[in-house]
Amino acid sequence: MASKEWVRFNEDAKAMQFRAIHVEKHGGEFIYRGKSRGWHWVNGNSTPAPKVESFSKKKKTSKK
């Protein structure tokens, strides 16, 4: 038997909207696993991306 969430994310007429709302609230993404398996949510917040600090220094040009 399918869960309420699976039906909501796959078979409901507003499935695309429900998936968008779920991603907005919880992060992650939905991956399509084929016709029989449907959309599957993958939590993207389990391993946060490392912060990359970038310093952009402009080259100093001297006009003499």
HUMODA-V757051 format. One record per pair of residues at least 12 apart in sequence whose C-alpha atoms are under 6 Angstrom apart, sorted by the first residue. I is the first residue (numbers start at 0). J is the second residue. If there is no record, write none. Layout:
BEGIN
<<I;J> <I;J>>
END
This chain:
BEGIN
<<27;41> <27;42> <27;43> <28;40> <28;41>>
END
